[in-house]
Amino acid sequence: MDIYDEVMELAKRRGFLWPSFEIYGGTAGFYDYGPLGARLKRNIEDLWRKFYVVGEGFYEIETPVIGLEEIFRASGHLSSFTDPIVECESCKEFFRADHVEDRCPVCGGEFGEVSEFHLMFRCFIGPGSKRAGYLRPETAQGMFIDFPRLLRFFREKLPFGVVQVGKAFRNEISPRQGLIRLREFTQAEAEIFIDPHDKSHPRFDEVKDEVLILFPQDADEASRWKLADAVEQGIIANEFLAYHIYLTYRFLIGVGISEDRLRFRQHEADEMAHYAADCWDAEILLDRLGWIEMVGIADRTDYDLKAHEEVSKADLGVFMPYREPKVIERMAIKPNMQLLGPRFKGSAKRIADALSQIDAGSLGDQEITIELDGEAVTLTRDMFEITRVKEEIRGEKINLHVIEPSYGLDRIFYAVMEGAFFEEEVEGERRVVMRFLPNLAPIQVCVLPLLGARDELLKISRKIHDDLRKRGLIAEHDESGTIGRRYRRQDEIGTPFCVTVDYETLEDNTVTVRFRDTMEQLRVRIDELHAWLISELGI
Ligand code: GAP
């Protein structure tokens, strides 16, 4: 067994994770999070919120997982969200054409023609089949199409950010790598709407000297780059993107990913999504699977807002005032009302309005013909003048650009599990420890009365357990098996602290606290235990 197998075996056995629909034989690409896994995942999500919602001041919204067909027509998914597929002519298995050599890896058979397979799950909204919908392949679109309401909510103050944490669905052709390629998975995405003319970041100064491992498009290998240099030399497109690459780095280190297994790889020009001007993947080195993309951080430009504007016809623009109003000179048509009035009577005003819409710059000396109520009306040269006018322009209507960090939380969950997995030999026995960071551990503390305990010890340990739970800690109570076995059980699920109630407790109101990673022990007073745990857990 390699680490992947060890981790997945432990995950199943200890209630972190298992394939979905097991009693019906299961199907690839779906996983259930069990009691401990769901908690660990929630803790990762909550830490993500601490970074993006609390730290950056972005707001979380929640939009439907089903989207209308129009949304995905606009976004480009309907026409281009496909993968190349091949079928083995002997065993009839399907494969992603770009993931296999020229023979079937299952039976050695030959492949048929390559075709394109659509990755969105289609459904119908309401009875009948008139209204097609799709399960969203990313949470992002819900945030783009809410743009007018969000703009108002943020009172048009730029930049502003919105996030969603939720399910996304892709009908992957042959998902075979556990949590890495799922058909239903959780994304945490932020869409940050910024002024396209100013991609500086107000807090770039705080991060500009940080050094990250970058793997730029044109480089042969990854190397260390100071962020300020990467932006100055045009390696990272702008400060805003660089700031968010750094924030992603902080988050991934914050969930326990080790620095030497983390790099940021820039997309090749032909790999870049249709919407992106620059895109970097945070990749983590996994034991069996190699470098795997966990997060994509992209400058999506105005692609999405423009696309939805075009299809929905809604106004998704913003009026951007210039710092100083611009004065421009242009040629304008000045109607001669003394002639137009008597000649066209009640229609004179409408004709004058129509004239003022005409671009006068391209007009020569000729007459102008306009259409009025379906009829051509010719205006001779004496009916208008062409004059040079000065005009003050205060701003322009544009579409904002979007910077998007897009996290795959299931992949990160797996990377956290693999990174936490640790085994050693202690007194001739194998000890497996999940070294989760204390603030992420699914169980924060386990209270154990000494075995063969007199009732008094059990009473005290139950009271401590109750008290810790009432005060908000995730605590377990375990009274079965030898103390050594009970410690090992907690080690395997990554509980950072075990609290043992023993005979000394009866004498001095202290308990033994055991550290998961070092197995060191310490005596702590019962009345100080809660505060001690809070400070050690870093919560
Ligand atoms: N809104 C941009 C977007 O969706 P993406 O690179 O397609 O970009 C973002 O997806 C992240 O979602 C990826 O970095 C990856 O972690 C995760 N992801 C994508 N497809 C996945 C799948 N089939 N199973 C699990 N995670 C997936």
Residues whose N, C-alpha, C, O or C-beta is under 5 A from the ligand:
A	BS01	GAP	P137 E138 A140 R170 E172 L179 I180 R181 L182 F185 E293 M294 V295 G296 S406 Y407 G408 R411
